[in-house]
Amino acid sequence: MTWEERKLYQDGRARIQELKDRLDDGAANDALTRGEALEILELLELFADRMSPERWDRALEAIANEAARRADMLVARRN
């Protein structure tokens, strides 16, 4: 791994931690804002080329599960 790649990785990890800290400050059943969703997509794009297909599949599955959980909570809250 080159210095540039390592720096990019570390910057991405820092952004993930900052987003996680912000999301942890909210209530567990709060829906994602459009800005938060776009930030998650930017982070996914940052790391997409640096992951094996198997790890990428597991990451997408975890994201889909979390999105479905939050959607279910939002629907339940509205009803």
PDB file with SEQRES, HELIX, SHEET and CRYST1 records, atoms N, CA, C and O in Angstrom:
SEQRES   1 A   79  MET THR TRP GLU GLU ARG LYS LEU TYR GLN ASP GLY ARG          
SEQRES   2 A   79  ALA ARG ILE GLN GLU LEU LYS ASP ARG LEU ASP ASP GLY          
SEQRES   3 A   79  ALA ALA ASN ASP ALA LEU THR ARG GLY GLU ALA LEU GLU          
SEQRES   4 A   79  ILE LEU GLU LEU LEU GLU LEU PHE ALA ASP ARG MET SER          
SEQRES   5 A   79  PRO GLU ARG TRP ASP ARG ALA LEU GLU ALA ILE ALA ASN          
SEQRES   6 A   79  GLU ALA ALA ARG ARG ALA ASP MET LEU VAL ALA ARG ARG          
SEQRES   7 A   79  ASN                                                          
HELIX    1 AA1 TRP A    3  ASP A   25  1                                  23    
HELIX    2 AA2 ARG A   34  ALA A   48  1                                  15    
HELIX    3 AA3 PRO A   53  ARG A   78  1                                  26    
CRYST1    1.000    1.000    1.000  90.00  90.00  90.00 P 1           1          
ATOM      1  N   MET A   1       0.848  -1.165   0.000  1.00  0.00           N  
ATOM      2  CA  MET A   1       0.000   0.000   0.000  1.00  0.00           C  
ATOM      3  C   MET A   1       0.903   1.240   0.000  1.00  0.00           C  
ATOM      4  O   MET A   1       1.828   1.360   0.803  1.00  0.00           O  
ATOM      5  N   THR A   2       0.608   2.141  -0.910  1.00  0.00           N  
ATOM      6  CA  THR A   2       1.417   3.365  -1.004  1.00  0.00           C  
ATOM      7  C   THR A   2       1.010   4.328   0.113  1.00  0.00           C  
ATOM      8  O   THR A   2      -0.017   4.151   0.768  1.00  0.00           O  
ATOM      9  N   TRP A   3       1.845   5.354   0.309  1.00  0.00           N  
ATOM     10  CA  TRP A   3       1.537   6.362   1.313  1.00  0.00           C  
ATOM     11  C   TRP A   3       0.214   7.042   0.992  1.00  0.00           C  
ATOM     12  O   TRP A   3      -0.590   7.293   1.890  1.00  0.00           O  
ATOM     13  N   GLU A   4      -0.017   7.341  -0.286  1.00  0.00           N  
ATOM     14  CA  GLU A   4      -1.254   7.993  -0.698  1.00  0.00           C  
ATOM     15  C   GLU A   4      -2.474   7.116  -0.421  1.00  0.00           C  
ATOM     16  O   GLU A   4      -3.505   7.600   0.044  1.00  0.00           O  
ATOM     17  N   GLU A   5      -2.344   5.825  -0.713  1.00  0.00           N  
ATOM     18  CA  GLU A   5      -3.448   4.901  -0.457  1.00  0.00           C  
ATOM     19  C   GLU A   5      -3.735   4.790   1.038  1.00  0.00           C  
ATOM     20  O   GLU A   5      -4.891   4.769   1.458  1.00  0.00           O  
ATOM     21  N   ARG A   6      -2.679   4.721   1.826  1.00  0.00           N  
ATOM     22  CA  ARG A   6      -2.837   4.635   3.274  1.00  0.00           C  
ATOM     23  C   ARG A   6      -3.509   5.900   3.820  1.00  0.00           C  
ATOM     24  O   ARG A   6      -4.386   5.817   4.681  1.00  0.00           O  
ATOM     25  N   LYS A   7      -3.100   7.063   3.321  1.00  0.00           N  
ATOM     26  CA  LYS A   7      -3.677   8.339   3.749  1.00  0.00           C  
ATOM     27  C   LYS A   7      -5.159   8.398   3.368  1.00  0.00           C  
ATOM     28  O   LYS A   7      -5.986   8.811   4.181  1.00  0.00           O  
ATOM     29  N   LEU A   8      -5.500   7.993   2.147  1.00  0.00           N  
ATOM     30  CA  LEU A   8      -6.884   7.963   1.699  1.00  0.00           C  
ATOM     31  C   LEU A   8      -7.720   7.043   2.588  1.00  0.00           C  
ATOM     32  O   LEU A   8      -8.844   7.374   2.964  1.00  0.00           O  
ATOM     33  N   TYR A   9      -7.154   5.894   2.914  1.00  0.00           N  
ATOM     34  CA  TYR A   9      -7.845   4.943   3.788  1.00  0.00           C  
ATOM     35  C   TYR A   9      -8.076   5.555   5.173  1.00  0.00           C  
ATOM     36  O   TYR A   9      -9.181   5.484   5.711  1.00  0.00           O  
ATOM     37  N   GLN A  10      -7.042   6.149   5.738  1.00  0.00           N  
ATOM     38  CA  GLN A  10      -7.161   6.744   7.069  1.00  0.00           C  
ATOM     39  C   GLN A  10      -8.170   7.892   7.074  1.00  0.00           C  
ATOM     40  O   GLN A  10      -8.943   8.032   8.021  1.00  0.00           O  
ATOM     41  N   ASP A  11      -8.167   8.710   6.026  1.00  0.00           N  
ATOM     42  CA  ASP A  11      -9.143   9.796   5.917  1.00  0.00           C  
ATOM     43  C   ASP A  11     -10.565   9.245   5.833  1.00  0.00           C  
ATOM     44  O   ASP A  11     -11.483   9.776   6.457  1.00  0.00           O  
ATOM     45  N   GLY A  12     -10.735   8.181   5.060  1.00  0.00           N  
ATOM     46  CA  GLY A  12     -12.049   7.551   4.942  1.00  0.00           C  
ATOM     47  C   GLY A  12     -12.514   6.987   6.268  1.00  0.00           C  
ATOM     48  O   GLY A  12     -13.676   7.145   6.645  1.00  0.00           O  
ATOM     49  N   ARG A  13     -11.608   6.326   6.979  1.00  0.00           N  
ATOM     50  CA  ARG A  13     -11.961   5.771   8.291  1.00  0.00           C  
ATOM     51  C   ARG A  13     -12.341   6.882   9.268  1.00  0.00           C  
ATOM     52  O   ARG A  13     -13.259   6.714  10.070  1.00  0.00           O  
ATOM     53  N   ALA A  14     -11.646   8.003   9.205  1.00  0.00           N  
ATOM     54  CA  ALA A  14     -11.961   9.134  10.078  1.00  0.00           C  
ATOM     55  C   ALA A  14     -13.361   9.677   9.759  1.00  0.00           C  
ATOM     56  O   ALA A  14     -14.129   9.998  10.666  1.00  0.00           O  
ATOM     57  N   ARG A  15     -13.681   9.776   8.477  1.00  0.00           N  
ATOM     58  CA  ARG A  15     -15.012  10.244   8.076  1.00  0.00           C  
ATOM     59  C   ARG A  15     -16.093   9.281   8.552  1.00  0.00           C  
ATOM     60  O   ARG A  15     -17.160   9.709   8.991  1.00  0.00           O  
ATOM     61  N   ILE A  16     -15.820   7.992   8.466  1.00  0.00           N  
ATOM     62  CA  ILE A  16     -16.777   6.992   8.942  1.00  0.00           C  
ATOM     63  C   ILE A  16     -17.003   7.164  10.444  1.00  0.00           C  
ATOM     64  O   ILE A  16     -18.143   7.132  10.906  1.00  0.00           O  
ATOM     65  N   GLN A  17     -15.934   7.344  11.200  1.00  0.00           N  
ATOM     66  CA  GLN A  17     -16.065   7.499  12.650  1.00  0.00           C  
ATOM     67  C   GLN A  17     -16.837   8.772  12.995  1.00  0.00           C  
ATOM     68  O   GLN A  17     -17.668   8.762  13.903  1.00  0.00           O  
ATOM     69  N   GLU A  18     -16.571   9.862  12.282  1.00  0.00           N  
ATOM     70  CA  GLU A  18     -17.304  11.109  12.522  1.00  0.00           C  
ATOM     71  C   GLU A  18     -18.797  10.930  12.248  1.00  0.00           C  
ATOM     72  O   GLU A  18     -19.634  11.390  13.024  1.00  0.00           O  
ATOM     73  N   LEU A  19     -19.129  10.258  11.137  1.00  0.00           N  
ATOM     74  CA  LEU A  19     -20.534  10.007  10.810  1.00  0.00           C  
ATOM     75  C   LEU A  19     -21.172   9.105  11.858  1.00  0.00           C  
ATOM     76  O   LEU A  19     -22.300   9.347  12.288  1.00  0.00           O  
ATOM     77  N   LYS A  20     -20.450   8.066  12.269  1.00  0.00           N  
ATOM     78  CA  LYS A  20     -20.960   7.149  13.289  1.00  0.00           C  
ATOM     79  C   LYS A  20     -21.233   7.900  14.585  1.00  0.00           C  
ATOM     80  O   LYS A  20     -22.275   7.697  15.208  1.00  0.00           O  
ATOM     81  N   ASP A  21     -20.317   8.759  14.995  1.00  0.00           N  
ATOM     82  CA  ASP A  21     -20.512   9.529  16.224  1.00  0.00           C  
ATOM     83  C   ASP A  21     -21.755  10.418  16.122  1.00  0.00           C  
ATOM     84  O   ASP A  21     -22.533  10.518  17.071  1.00  0.00           O  
ATOM     85  N   ARG A  22     -21.935  11.060  14.965  1.00  0.00           N  
ATOM     86  CA  ARG A  22     -23.115  11.906  14.774  1.00  0.00           C  
ATOM     87  C   ARG A  22     -24.399  11.088  14.821  1.00  0.00           C  
ATOM     88  O   ARG A  22     -25.384  11.496  15.438  1.00  0.00           O  
ATOM     89  N   LEU A  23     -24.382   9.932  14.165  1.00  0.00           N  
ATOM     90  CA  LEU A  23     -25.574   9.082  14.151  1.00  0.00           C  
ATOM     91  C   LEU A  23     -25.853   8.499  15.527  1.00  0.00           C  
ATOM     92  O   LEU A  23     -27.013   8.333  15.905  1.00  0.00           O  
ATOM     93  N   ASP A  24     -24.801   8.186  16.283  1.00  0.00           N  
ATOM     94  CA  ASP A  24     -24.977   7.645  17.636  1.00  0.00           C  
ATOM     95  C   ASP A  24     -25.603   8.664  18.575  1.00  0.00           C  
ATOM     96  O   ASP A  24     -26.238   8.287  19.560  1.00  0.00           O  
ATOM     97  N   ASP A  25     -25.434   9.949  18.284  1.00  0.00           N  
ATOM     98  CA  ASP A  25     -26.002  10.995  19.134  1.00  0.00           C  
ATOM     99  C   ASP A  25     -27.523  11.076  19.006  1.00  0.00           C  
ATOM    100  O   ASP A  25     -28.192  11.591  19.902  1.00  0.00           O  
ATOM    101  N   GLY A  26     -28.069  10.575  17.905  1.00  0.00           N  
ATOM    102  CA  GLY A  26     -29.517  10.615  17.688  1.00  0.00           C  
ATOM    103  C   GLY A  26     -30.207   9.420  18.326  1.00  0.00           C  
ATOM    104  O   GLY A  26     -29.566   8.513  18.858  1.00  0.00           O  
ATOM    105  N   ALA A  27     -31.515   9.447  18.258  1.00  0.00           N  
ATOM    106  CA  ALA A  27     -32.303   8.322  18.766  1.00  0.00           C  
ATOM    107  C   ALA A  27     -32.153   7.124  17.832  1.00  0.00           C  
ATOM    108  O   ALA A  27     -31.958   7.283  16.627  1.00  0.00           O  
ATOM    109  N   ALA A  28     -32.246   5.939  18.396  1.00  0.00           N  
ATOM    110  CA  ALA A  28     -32.035   4.709  17.620  1.00  0.00           C  
ATOM    111  C   ALA A  28     -33.038   4.556  16.488  1.00  0.00           C  
ATOM    112  O   ALA A  28     -32.732   3.915  15.483  1.00  0.00           O  
ATOM    113  N   ASN A  29     -34.226   5.128  16.629  1.00  0.00           N  
ATOM    114  CA  ASN A  29     -35.247   4.954  15.598  1.00  0.00           C  
ATOM    115  C   ASN A  29     -35.380   6.168  14.682  1.00  0.00           C  
ATOM    116  O   ASN A  29     -36.333   6.248  13.907  1.00  0.00           O  
ATOM    117  N   ASP A  30     -34.439   7.117  14.756  1.00  0.00           N  
ATOM    118  CA  ASP A  30     -34.458   8.256  13.837  1.00  0.00           C  
ATOM    119  C   ASP A  30     -34.147   7.804  12.420  1.00  0.00           C  
ATOM    120  O   ASP A  30     -33.280   6.957  12.207  1.00  0.00           O  
ATOM    121  N   ALA A  31     -34.851   8.366  11.461  1.00  0.00           N  
ATOM    122  CA  ALA A  31     -34.577   8.061  10.055  1.00  0.00           C  
ATOM    123  C   ALA A  31     -33.337   8.831   9.605  1.00  0.00           C  
ATOM    124  O   ALA A  31     -33.011   9.884  10.154  1.00  0.00           O  
ATOM    125  N   LEU A  32     -32.659   8.291   8.604  1.00  0.00           N  
ATOM    126  CA  LEU A  32     -31.514   8.991   8.026  1.00  0.00           C  
ATOM    127  C   LEU A  32     -31.989  10.216   7.261  1.00  0.00           C  
ATOM    128  O   LEU A  32     -33.039  10.195   6.618  1.00  0.00           O  
ATOM    129  N   THR A  33     -31.203  11.284   7.340  1.00  0.00           N  
ATOM    130  CA  THR A  33     -31.506  12.449   6.514  1.00  0.00           C  
ATOM    131  C   THR A  33     -30.930  12.218   5.126  1.00  0.00           C  
ATOM    132  O   THR A  33     -30.109  11.322   4.928  1.00  0.00           O  
ATOM    133  N   ARG A  34     -31.355  13.020   4.179  1.00  0.00           N  
ATOM    134  CA  ARG A  34     -30.808  12.930   2.823  1.00  0.00           C  
ATOM    135  C   ARG A  34     -29.299  13.191   2.851  1.00  0.00           C  
ATOM    136  O   ARG A  34     -28.541  12.512   2.158  1.00  0.00           O  
ATOM    137  N   GLY A  35     -28.868  14.159   3.639  1.00  0.00           N  
ATOM    138  CA  GLY A  35     -27.445  14.469   3.745  1.00  0.00           C  
ATOM    139  C   GLY A  35     -26.639  13.308   4.294  1.00  0.00           C  
ATOM    140  O   GLY A  35     -25.546  13.022   3.804  1.00  0.00           O  
ATOM    141  N   GLU A  36     -27.171  12.634   5.307  1.00  0.00           N  
ATOM    142  CA  GLU A  36     -26.486  11.470   5.877  1.00  0.00           C  
ATOM    143  C   GLU A  36     -26.411  10.342   4.860  1.00  0.00           C  
ATOM    144  O   GLU A  36     -25.383   9.674   4.739  1.00  0.00           O  
ATOM    145  N   ALA A  37     -27.499  10.131   4.130  1.00  0.00           N  
ATOM    146  CA  ALA A  37     -27.503   9.078   3.108  1.00  0.00           C  
ATOM    147  C   ALA A  37     -26.468   9.378   2.019  1.00  0.00           C  
ATOM    148  O   ALA A  37     -25.757   8.480   1.569  1.00  0.00           O  
ATOM    149  N   LEU A  38     -26.389  10.645   1.600  1.00  0.00           N  
ATOM    150  CA  LEU A  38     -25.399  11.014   0.579  1.00  0.00           C  
ATOM    151  C   LEU A  38     -23.982  10.850   1.099  1.00  0.00           C  
ATOM    152  O   LEU A  38     -23.089  10.443   0.356  1.00  0.00           O  
ATOM    153  N   GLU A  39     -23.771  11.164   2.369  1.00  0.00           N  
ATOM    154  CA  GLU A  39     -22.444  10.978   2.951  1.00  0.00           C  
ATOM    155  C   GLU A  39     -22.061   9.505   2.993  1.00  0.00           C  
ATOM    156  O   GLU A  39     -20.910   9.153   2.733  1.00  0.00           O  
ATOM    157  N   ILE A  40     -23.014   8.648   3.317  1.00  0.00           N  
ATOM    158  CA  ILE A  40     -22.763   7.206   3.306  1.00  0.00           C  
ATOM    159  C   ILE A  40     -22.406   6.742   1.894  1.00  0.00           C  
ATOM    160  O   ILE A  40     -21.477   5.954   1.716  1.00  0.00           O  
ATOM    161  N   LEU A  41     -23.131   7.222   0.901  1.00  0.00           N  
ATOM    162  CA  LEU A  41     -22.828   6.858  -0.486  1.00  0.00           C  
ATOM    163  C   LEU A  41     -21.435   7.317  -0.895  1.00  0.00           C  
ATOM    164  O   LEU A  41     -20.723   6.584  -1.581  1.00  0.00           O  
ATOM    165  N   GLU A  42     -21.035   8.512  -0.487  1.00  0.00           N  
ATOM    166  CA  GLU A  42     -19.689   8.998  -0.799  1.00  0.00           C  
ATOM    167  C   GLU A  42     -18.627   8.094  -0.180  1.00  0.00           C  
ATOM    168  O   GLU A  42     -17.613   7.796  -0.811  1.00  0.00           O  
ATOM    169  N   LEU A  43     -18.863   7.658   1.057  1.00  0.00           N  
ATOM    170  CA  LEU A  43     -17.910   6.760   1.709  1.00  0.00           C  
ATOM    171  C   LEU A  43     -17.875   5.400   1.020  1.00  0.00           C  
ATOM    172  O   LEU A  43     -16.810   4.797   0.884  1.00  0.00           O  
ATOM    173  N   LEU A  44     -19.036   4.919   0.587  1.00  0.00           N  
ATOM    174  CA  LEU A  44     -19.065   3.651  -0.139  1.00  0.00           C  
ATOM    175  C   LEU A  44     -18.260   3.754  -1.435  1.00  0.00           C  
ATOM    176  O   LEU A  44     -17.509   2.843  -1.783  1.00  0.00           O  
ATOM    177  N   GLU A  45     -18.424   4.866  -2.142  1.00  0.00           N  
ATOM    178  CA  GLU A  45     -17.665   5.068  -3.373  1.00  0.00           C  
ATOM    179  C   GLU A  45     -16.169   5.117  -3.098  1.00  0.00           C  
ATOM    180  O   GLU A  45     -15.372   4.581  -3.868  1.00  0.00           O  
ATOM    181  N   LEU A  46     -15.789   5.765  -1.991  1.00  0.00           N  
ATOM    182  CA  LEU A  46     -14.382   5.878  -1.636  1.00  0.00           C  
ATOM    183  C   LEU A  46     -13.732   4.508  -1.465  1.00  0.00           C  
ATOM    184  O   LEU A  46     -12.603   4.286  -1.901  1.00  0.00           O  
ATOM    185  N   PHE A  47     -14.467   3.585  -0.821  1.00  0.00           N  
ATOM    186  CA  PHE A  47     -13.892   2.280  -0.516  1.00  0.00           C  
ATOM    187  C   PHE A  47     -14.236   1.182  -1.528  1.00  0.00           C  
ATOM    188  O   PHE A  47     -13.694   0.079  -1.450  1.00  0.00           O  
ATOM    189  N   ALA A  48     -15.123   1.472  -2.468  1.00  0.00           N  
ATOM    190  CA  ALA A  48     -15.608   0.441  -3.390  1.00  0.00           C  
ATOM    191  C   ALA A  48     -14.487  -0.237  -4.159  1.00  0.00           C  
ATOM    192  O   ALA A  48     -14.510  -1.456  -4.326  1.00  0.00           O  
ATOM    193  N   ASP A  49     -13.520   0.512  -4.624  1.00  0.00           N  
ATOM    194  CA  ASP A  49     -12.441  -0.059  -5.421  1.00  0.00           C  
ATOM    195  C   ASP A  49     -11.374  -0.727  -4.570  1.00  0.00           C  
ATOM    196  O   ASP A  49     -10.444  -1.325  -5.110  1.00  0.00           O  
ATOM    197  N   ARG A  50     -11.487  -0.639  -3.273  1.00  0.00           N  
ATOM    198  CA  ARG A  50     -10.441  -1.160  -2.401  1.00  0.00           C  
ATOM    199  C   ARG A  50     -10.867  -2.417  -1.644  1.00  0.00           C  
ATOM    200  O   ARG A  50     -10.176  -2.866  -0.729  1.00  0.00           O  
ATOM    201  N   MET A  51     -12.010  -2.979  -2.036  1.00  0.00           N  
ATOM    202  CA  MET A  51     -12.520  -4.159  -1.343  1.00  0.00           C  
ATOM    203  C   MET A  51     -12.667  -5.326  -2.310  1.00  0.00           C  
ATOM    204  O   MET A  51     -12.955  -5.153  -3.494  1.00  0.00           O  
ATOM    205  N   SER A  52     -12.459  -6.514  -1.767  1.00  0.00           N  
ATOM    206  CA  SER A  52     -12.692  -7.706  -2.564  1.00  0.00           C  
ATOM    207  C   SER A  52     -14.191  -7.855  -2.798  1.00  0.00           C  
ATOM    208  O   SER A  52     -14.989  -7.330  -2.022  1.00  0.00           O  
ATOM    209  N   PRO A  53     -14.587  -8.565  -3.861  1.00  0.00           N  
ATOM    210  CA  PRO A  53     -16.022  -8.759  -4.114  1.00  0.00           C  
ATOM    211  C   PRO A  53     -16.752  -9.417  -2.935  1.00  0.00           C  
ATOM    212  O   PRO A  53     -17.904  -9.079  -2.662  1.00  0.00           O  
ATOM    213  N   GLU A  54     -16.102 -10.340  -2.245  1.00  0.00           N  
ATOM    214  CA  GLU A  54     -16.740 -11.010  -1.116  1.00  0.00           C  
ATOM    215  C   GLU A  54     -16.986 -10.038   0.036  1.00  0.00           C  
ATOM    216  O   GLU A  54     -18.059 -10.041   0.639  1.00  0.00           O  
ATOM    217  N   ARG A  55     -16.002  -9.219   0.332  1.00  0.00           N  
ATOM    218  CA  ARG A  55     -16.170  -8.238   1.409  1.00  0.00           C  
ATOM    219  C   ARG A  55     -17.206  -7.196   1.009  1.00  0.00           C  
ATOM    220  O   ARG A  55     -17.985  -6.744   1.848  1.00  0.00           O  
ATOM    221  N   TRP A  56     -17.222  -6.814  -0.252  1.00  0.00           N  
ATOM    222  CA  TRP A  56     -18.210  -5.848  -0.737  1.00  0.00           C  
ATOM    223  C   TRP A  56     -19.617  -6.409  -0.587  1.00  0.00           C  
ATOM    224  O   TRP A  56     -20.526  -5.690  -0.175  1.00  0.00           O  
ATOM    225  N   ASP A  57     -19.810  -7.686  -0.917  1.00  0.00           N  
ATOM    226  CA  ASP A  57     -21.124  -8.321  -0.763  1.00  0.00           C  
ATOM    227  C   ASP A  57     -21.583  -8.273   0.698  1.00  0.00           C  
ATOM    228  O   ASP A  57     -22.739  -7.957   0.978  1.00  0.00           O  
ATOM    229  N   ARG A  58     -20.679  -8.586   1.622  1.00  0.00           N  
ATOM    230  CA  ARG A  58     -21.035  -8.561   3.039  1.00  0.00           C  
ATOM    231  C   ARG A  58     -21.379  -7.139   3.489  1.00  0.00           C  
ATOM    232  O   ARG A  58     -22.318  -6.943   4.261  1.00  0.00           O  
ATOM    233  N   ALA A  59     -20.629  -6.156   3.016  1.00  0.00           N  
ATOM    234  CA  ALA A  59     -20.893  -4.758   3.381  1.00  0.00           C  
ATOM    235  C   ALA A  59     -22.259  -4.316   2.866  1.00  0.00           C  
ATOM    236  O   ALA A  59     -23.022  -3.684   3.597  1.00  0.00           O  
ATOM    237  N   LEU A  60     -22.572  -4.643   1.618  1.00  0.00           N  
ATOM    238  CA  LEU A  60     -23.873  -4.259   1.055  1.00  0.00           C  
ATOM    239  C   LEU A  60     -25.019  -4.942   1.794  1.00  0.00           C  
ATOM    240  O   LEU A  60     -26.071  -4.339   2.005  1.00  0.00           O  
ATOM    241  N   GLU A  61     -24.819  -6.185   2.182  1.00  0.00           N  
ATOM    242  CA  GLU A  61     -25.850  -6.895   2.930  1.00  0.00           C  
ATOM    243  C   GLU A  61     -26.098  -6.221   4.278  1.00  0.00           C  
ATOM    244  O   GLU A  61     -27.247  -6.068   4.694  1.00  0.00           O  
ATOM    245  N   ALA A  62     -25.036  -5.821   4.956  1.00  0.00           N  
ATOM    246  CA  ALA A  62     -25.183  -5.132   6.241  1.00  0.00           C  
ATOM    247  C   ALA A  62     -25.900  -3.796   6.064  1.00  0.00           C  
ATOM    248  O   ALA A  62     -26.742  -3.431   6.885  1.00  0.00           O  
ATOM    249  N   ILE A  63     -25.575  -3.075   5.012  1.00  0.00           N  
ATOM    250  CA  ILE A  63     -26.223  -1.788   4.738  1.00  0.00           C  
ATOM    251  C   ILE A  63     -27.695  -1.999   4.435  1.00  0.00           C  
ATOM    252  O   ILE A  63     -28.545  -1.272   4.949  1.00  0.00           O  
ATOM    253  N   ALA A  64     -28.004  -2.980   3.611  1.00  0.00           N  
ATOM    254  CA  ALA A  64     -29.398  -3.257   3.261  1.00  0.00           C  
ATOM    255  C   ALA A  64     -30.199  -3.655   4.500  1.00  0.00           C  
ATOM    256  O   ALA A  64     -31.341  -3.225   4.664  1.00  0.00           O  
ATOM    257  N   ASN A  65     -29.615  -4.465   5.361  1.00  0.00           N  
ATOM    258  CA  ASN A  65     -30.304  -4.878   6.581  1.00  0.00           C  
ATOM    259  C   ASN A  65     -30.586  -3.681   7.488  1.00  0.00           C  
ATOM    260  O   ASN A  65     -31.676  -3.572   8.051  1.00  0.00           O  
ATOM    261  N   GLU A  66     -29.614  -2.790   7.632  1.00  0.00           N  
ATOM    262  CA  GLU A  66     -29.811  -1.608   8.468  1.00  0.00           C  
ATOM    263  C   GLU A  66     -30.856  -0.673   7.862  1.00  0.00           C  
ATOM    264  O   GLU A  66     -31.688  -0.122   8.584  1.00  0.00           O  
ATOM    265  N   ALA A  67     -30.819  -0.494   6.551  1.00  0.00           N  
ATOM    266  CA  ALA A  67     -31.811   0.356   5.888  1.00  0.00           C  
ATOM    267  C   ALA A  67     -33.215  -0.227   6.064  1.00  0.00           C  
ATOM    268  O   ALA A  67     -34.164   0.516   6.315  1.00  0.00           O  
ATOM    269  N   ALA A  68     -33.354  -1.538   5.935  1.00  0.00           N  
ATOM    270  CA  ALA A  68     -34.656  -2.184   6.111  1.00  0.00           C  
ATOM    271  C   ALA A  68     -35.136  -2.047   7.551  1.00  0.00           C  
ATOM    272  O   ALA A  68     -36.321  -1.816   7.790  1.00  0.00           O  
ATOM    273  N   ARG A  69     -34.232  -2.186   8.504  1.00  0.00           N  
ATOM    274  CA  ARG A  69     -34.594  -2.037   9.912  1.00  0.00           C  
ATOM    275  C   ARG A  69     -35.109  -0.634  10.182  1.00  0.00           C  
ATOM    276  O   ARG A  69     -36.130  -0.458  10.847  1.00  0.00           O  
ATOM    277  N   ARG A  70     -34.397   0.371   9.663  1.00  0.00           N  
ATOM    278  CA  ARG A  70     -34.814   1.765   9.880  1.00  0.00           C  
ATOM    279  C   ARG A  70     -36.130   2.066   9.166  1.00  0.00           C  
ATOM    280  O   ARG A  70     -36.963   2.805   9.690  1.00  0.00           O  
ATOM    281  N   ALA A  71     -36.321   1.506   7.988  1.00  0.00           N  
ATOM    282  CA  ALA A  71     -37.578   1.718   7.266  1.00  0.00           C  
ATOM    283  C   ALA A  71     -38.733   1.104   8.039  1.00  0.00           C  
ATOM    284  O   ALA A  71     -39.795   1.719   8.142  1.00  0.00           O  
ATOM    285  N   ASP A  72     -38.554  -0.093   8.587  1.00  0.00           N  
ATOM    286  CA  ASP A  72     -39.595  -0.735   9.380  1.00  0.00           C  
ATOM    287  C   ASP A  72     -39.943   0.096  10.612  1.00  0.00           C  
ATOM    288  O   ASP A  72     -41.110   0.215  10.985  1.00  0.00           O  
ATOM    289  N   MET A  73     -38.910   0.672  11.239  1.00  0.00           N  
ATOM    290  CA  MET A  73     -39.132   1.499  12.426  1.00  0.00           C  
ATOM    291  C   MET A  73     -39.901   2.769  12.063  1.00  0.00           C  
ATOM    292  O   MET A  73     -40.770   3.217  12.810  1.00  0.00           O  
ATOM    293  N   LEU A  74     -39.569   3.336  10.914  1.00  0.00           N  
ATOM    294  CA  LEU A  74     -40.249   4.554  10.465  1.00  0.00           C  
ATOM    295  C   LEU A  74     -41.713   4.271  10.164  1.00  0.00           C  
ATOM    296  O   LEU A  74     -42.589   5.049  10.542  1.00  0.00           O  
ATOM    297  N   VAL A  75     -41.982   3.159   9.485  1.00  0.00           N  
ATOM    298  CA  VAL A  75     -43.365   2.780   9.170  1.00  0.00           C  
ATOM    299  C   VAL A  75     -44.137   2.517  10.460  1.00  0.00           C  
ATOM    300  O   VAL A  75     -45.279   2.954  10.603  1.00  0.00           O  
ATOM    301  N   ALA A  76     -43.520   1.810  11.389  1.00  0.00           N  
ATOM    302  CA  ALA A  76     -44.189   1.490  12.663  1.00  0.00           C  
ATOM    303  C   ALA A  76     -44.472   2.772  13.441  1.00  0.00           C  
ATOM    304  O   ALA A  76     -45.513   2.886  14.088  1.00  0.00           O  
ATOM    305  N   ARG A  77     -43.571   3.719  13.384  1.00  0.00           N  
ATOM    306  CA  ARG A  77     -43.747   4.982  14.105  1.00  0.00           C  
ATOM    307  C   ARG A  77     -44.892   5.805  13.521  1.00  0.00           C  
ATOM    308  O   ARG A  77     -45.597   6.505  14.248  1.00  0.00           O  
ATOM    309  N   ARG A  78     -45.073   5.716  12.203  1.00  0.00           N  
ATOM    310  CA  ARG A  78     -46.148   6.464  11.536  1.00  0.00           C  
ATOM    311  C   ARG A  78     -47.520   5.849  11.787  1.00  0.00           C  
ATOM    312  O   ARG A  78     -48.539   6.538  11.751  1.00  0.00           O  
ATOM    313  N   ASN A  79     -47.531   4.544  12.042  1.00  0.00           N  
ATOM    314  CA  ASN A  79     -48.822   3.846  12.246  1.00  0.00           C  
ATOM    315  C   ASN A  79     -49.212   3.940  13.659  1.00  0.00           C  
ATOM    316  O   ASN A  79     -50.261   3.424  14.046  1.00  0.00           O  
TER     317      ASN A  79                                                      
END                                                                             
